[in-house]
């Protein structure tokens, strides 16, 4: 009987220590002025591709074929 009580107290104490030692979860809503998470991503690319050019169509077709084959 003493063994069961000792094990129960050890489990309860261990759980209590884990709860107190855990880092608080939360986000700082004022950490960023820009609400867009991708706002800092920029591209200094000089080359542009036409939106409806043959290279775009070929890449789309290749992507669809790869997706369908998997």
PyMOL commands that place a pseudoatom at each C-alpha (Angstrom):
pseudoatom trace, name=CA, resn=UNK, resi=1, chain=A, elem=C, hetatm=0, pos=[0.000, 0.000, 0.000]
pseudoatom trace, name=CA, resn=UNK, resi=2, chain=A, elem=C, hetatm=0, pos=[2.847, 2.360, 0.841]
pseudoatom trace, name=CA, resn=UNK, resi=3, chain=A, elem=C, hetatm=0, pos=[4.476, 1.624, -2.545]
pseudoatom trace, name=CA, resn=UNK, resi=4, chain=A, elem=C, hetatm=0, pos=[1.338, 2.568, -4.498]
pseudoatom trace, name=CA, resn=UNK, resi=5, chain=A, elem=C, hetatm=0, pos=[0.952, 5.781, -2.524]
pseudoatom trace, name=CA, resn=UNK, resi=6, chain=A, elem=C, hetatm=0, pos=[4.622, 6.665, -3.058]
pseudoatom trace, name=CA, resn=UNK, resi=7, chain=A, elem=C, hetatm=0, pos=[4.340, 6.039, -6.829]
pseudoatom trace, name=CA, resn=UNK, resi=8, chain=A, elem=C, hetatm=0, pos=[1.179, 8.156, -7.019]
pseudoatom trace, name=CA, resn=UNK, resi=9, chain=A, elem=C, hetatm=0, pos=[2.826, 11.040, -5.182]
pseudoatom trace, name=CA, resn=UNK, resi=10, chain=A, elem=C, hetatm=0, pos=[5.913, 10.781, -7.428]
pseudoatom trace, name=CA, resn=UNK, resi=11, chain=A, elem=C, hetatm=0, pos=[3.767, 10.914, -10.582]
pseudoatom trace, name=CA, resn=UNK, resi=12, chain=A, elem=C, hetatm=0, pos=[1.756, 13.856, -9.291]
pseudoatom trace, name=CA, resn=UNK, resi=13, chain=A, elem=C, hetatm=0, pos=[4.879, 15.742, -8.235]
pseudoatom trace, name=CA, resn=UNK, resi=14, chain=A, elem=C, hetatm=0, pos=[6.573, 15.038, -11.576]
pseudoatom trace, name=CA, resn=UNK, resi=15, chain=A, elem=C, hetatm=0, pos=[3.542, 16.279, -13.499]
pseudoatom trace, name=CA, resn=UNK, resi=16, chain=A, elem=C, hetatm=0, pos=[3.387, 19.406, -11.366]
pseudoatom trace, name=CA, resn=UNK, resi=17, chain=A, elem=C, hetatm=0, pos=[7.063, 20.155, -12.021]
pseudoatom trace, name=CA, resn=UNK, resi=18, chain=A, elem=C, hetatm=0, pos=[6.572, 19.658, -15.782]
pseudoatom trace, name=CA, resn=UNK, resi=19, chain=A, elem=C, hetatm=0, pos=[3.614, 22.035, -15.827]
pseudoatom trace, name=CA, resn=UNK, resi=20, chain=A, elem=C, hetatm=0, pos=[5.469, 24.733, -13.914]
pseudoatom trace, name=CA, resn=UNK, resi=21, chain=A, elem=C, hetatm=0, pos=[8.618, 24.347, -15.993]
pseudoatom trace, name=CA, resn=UNK, resi=22, chain=A, elem=C, hetatm=0, pos=[6.905, 24.607, -19.386]
pseudoatom trace, name=CA, resn=UNK, resi=23, chain=A, elem=C, hetatm=0, pos=[7.392, 27.780, -21.374]
pseudoatom trace, name=CA, resn=UNK, resi=24, chain=A, elem=C, hetatm=0, pos=[4.229, 29.822, -21.831]
pseudoatom trace, name=CA, resn=UNK, resi=25, chain=A, elem=C, hetatm=0, pos=[2.735, 29.597, -25.308]
pseudoatom trace, name=CA, resn=UNK, resi=26, chain=A, elem=C, hetatm=0, pos=[1.620, 32.758, -27.010]
pseudoatom trace, name=CA, resn=UNK, resi=27, chain=A, elem=C, hetatm=0, pos=[2.363, 35.206, -29.751]
pseudoatom trace, name=CA, resn=UNK, resi=28, chain=A, elem=C, hetatm=0, pos=[3.066, 38.890, -29.502]
pseudoatom trace, name=CA, resn=UNK, resi=29, chain=A, elem=C, hetatm=0, pos=[0.442, 40.573, -31.701]
pseudoatom trace, name=CA, resn=UNK, resi=30, chain=A, elem=C, hetatm=0, pos=[2.480, 43.787, -31.792]
pseudoatom trace, name=CA, resn=UNK, resi=31, chain=A, elem=C, hetatm=0, pos=[5.741, 42.175, -32.897]
pseudoatom trace, name=CA, resn=UNK, resi=32, chain=A, elem=C, hetatm=0, pos=[5.360, 43.227, -36.522]
pseudoatom trace, name=CA, resn=UNK, resi=33, chain=A, elem=C, hetatm=0, pos=[3.841, 46.292, -38.121]
pseudoatom trace, name=CA, resn=UNK, resi=34, chain=A, elem=C, hetatm=0, pos=[3.322, 44.504, -41.457]
pseudoatom trace, name=CA, resn=UNK, resi=35, chain=A, elem=C, hetatm=0, pos=[0.568, 41.853, -41.122]
pseudoatom trace, name=CA, resn=UNK, resi=36, chain=A, elem=C, hetatm=0, pos=[1.849, 40.075, -44.250]
pseudoatom trace, name=CA, resn=UNK, resi=37, chain=A, elem=C, hetatm=0, pos=[4.184, 37.231, -43.149]
pseudoatom trace, name=CA, resn=UNK, resi=38, chain=A, elem=C, hetatm=0, pos=[5.895, 37.364, -46.562]
pseudoatom trace, name=CA, resn=UNK, resi=39, chain=A, elem=C, hetatm=0, pos=[6.366, 41.139, -46.528]
pseudoatom trace, name=CA, resn=UNK, resi=40, chain=A, elem=C, hetatm=0, pos=[10.135, 40.889, -46.055]
pseudoatom trace, name=CA, resn=UNK, resi=41, chain=A, elem=C, hetatm=0, pos=[10.667, 38.635, -49.058]
pseudoatom trace, name=CA, resn=UNK, resi=42, chain=A, elem=C, hetatm=0, pos=[11.965, 40.590, -52.006]
pseudoatom trace, name=CA, resn=UNK, resi=43, chain=A, elem=C, hetatm=0, pos=[13.433, 39.749, -55.388]
pseudoatom trace, name=CA, resn=UNK, resi=44, chain=A, elem=C, hetatm=0, pos=[16.037, 41.773, -57.233]
pseudoatom trace, name=CA, resn=UNK, resi=45, chain=A, elem=C, hetatm=0, pos=[15.520, 39.784, -60.421]
pseudoatom trace, name=CA, resn=UNK, resi=46, chain=A, elem=C, hetatm=0, pos=[16.151, 41.681, -63.637]
pseudoatom trace, name=CA, resn=UNK, resi=47, chain=A, elem=C, hetatm=0, pos=[14.674, 39.040, -65.945]
pseudoatom trace, name=CA, resn=UNK, resi=48, chain=A, elem=C, hetatm=0, pos=[10.902, 38.759, -66.348]
pseudoatom trace, name=CA, resn=UNK, resi=49, chain=A, elem=C, hetatm=0, pos=[8.892, 36.106, -68.142]
pseudoatom trace, name=CA, resn=UNK, resi=50, chain=A, elem=C, hetatm=0, pos=[5.684, 36.837, -70.022]
pseudoatom trace, name=CA, resn=UNK, resi=51, chain=A, elem=C, hetatm=0, pos=[2.633, 35.491, -68.206]
pseudoatom trace, name=CA, resn=UNK, resi=52, chain=A, elem=C, hetatm=0, pos=[1.331, 33.545, -71.206]
pseudoatom trace, name=CA, resn=UNK, resi=53, chain=A, elem=C, hetatm=0, pos=[4.609, 32.620, -72.935]
pseudoatom trace, name=CA, resn=UNK, resi=54, chain=A, elem=C, hetatm=0, pos=[5.538, 29.136, -74.179]
pseudoatom trace, name=CA, resn=UNK, resi=55, chain=A, elem=C, hetatm=0, pos=[7.999, 28.599, -71.292]
pseudoatom trace, name=CA, resn=UNK, resi=56, chain=A, elem=C, hetatm=0, pos=[5.244, 29.059, -68.733]
pseudoatom trace, name=CA, resn=UNK, resi=57, chain=A, elem=C, hetatm=0, pos=[2.934, 26.669, -70.557]
pseudoatom trace, name=CA, resn=UNK, resi=58, chain=A, elem=C, hetatm=0, pos=[5.692, 24.066, -70.818]
pseudoatom trace, name=CA, resn=UNK, resi=59, chain=A, elem=C, hetatm=0, pos=[6.461, 24.356, -67.082]
pseudoatom trace, name=CA, resn=UNK, resi=60, chain=A, elem=C, hetatm=0, pos=[2.779, 23.989, -66.203]
pseudoatom trace, name=CA, resn=UNK, resi=61, chain=A, elem=C, hetatm=0, pos=[2.460, 20.913, -68.415]
pseudoatom trace, name=CA, resn=UNK, resi=62, chain=A, elem=C, hetatm=0, pos=[5.598, 19.378, -66.884]
pseudoatom trace, name=CA, resn=UNK, resi=63, chain=A, elem=C, hetatm=0, pos=[4.302, 20.043, -63.368]
pseudoatom trace, name=CA, resn=UNK, resi=64, chain=A, elem=C, hetatm=0, pos=[0.933, 18.501, -64.131]
pseudoatom trace, name=CA, resn=UNK, resi=65, chain=A, elem=C, hetatm=0, pos=[2.583, 15.416, -65.631]
pseudoatom trace, name=CA, resn=UNK, resi=66, chain=A, elem=C, hetatm=0, pos=[4.886, 15.013, -62.615]
pseudoatom trace, name=CA, resn=UNK, resi=67, chain=A, elem=C, hetatm=0, pos=[1.962, 15.367, -60.229]
pseudoatom trace, name=CA, resn=UNK, resi=68, chain=A, elem=C, hetatm=0, pos=[-0.122, 12.854, -62.129]
pseudoatom trace, name=CA, resn=UNK, resi=69, chain=A, elem=C, hetatm=0, pos=[2.732, 10.328, -62.243]
pseudoatom trace, name=CA, resn=UNK, resi=70, chain=A, elem=C, hetatm=0, pos=[3.126, 10.351, -58.454]
for i in range(1, 70): cmd.bond("trace and resi %d" % i, "trace and resi %d" % (i + 1))
show_as sticks, trace
zoom trace
